[in-house]
Amino acid sequence: MSSTEPIANPQKARRGLVRVWHATRISLLGLREGWREPAFRQEVCLAVVMFPAAFWVGRNWLEVALLASVLALVLIVELLNSGIEAAIDRVGPEWHALSGRAKDLGSAAVLLSILLCAGVWIAALWQRFAT
């Protein structure tokens, strides 16, 4: 590509702190879009309650970090699932087997992240209060 050709994505031409600034703004826009998803809002509300509880349930920094990390993982997977759904919906509203498969796989990833989170929290609560 010569220097006279237009850049398809202006973010690729940015360097240094300007690139970091623009990437941060884009990420914040993504979080705002995620907030429009009811499932993401519910998970954020639970995380807001559970994150401080991680400091109470965890007995050391490693346990607190694990409890907080699985909460973050659920939010991350939910955002990725929403991105998959948005990309599929952009292609078209008609039903297609591959579109359904992509959405089902994204949903399964969310379910597995929630089950992992629940398992870690149940084990931590059990260790904290039942032993």
Secondary structure as GFF3:
##gff-version 3
##sequence-region A 1 131
A	DSSP	three_ten_helix	10	13	.	.	.	ID=ss1
A	DSSP	alpha_helix	16	35	.	.	.	ID=ss2
A	DSSP	alpha_helix	38	57	.	.	.	ID=ss3
A	DSSP	alpha_helix	61	91	.	.	.	ID=ss4
A	DSSP	alpha_helix	97	129	.	.	.	ID=ss5
###
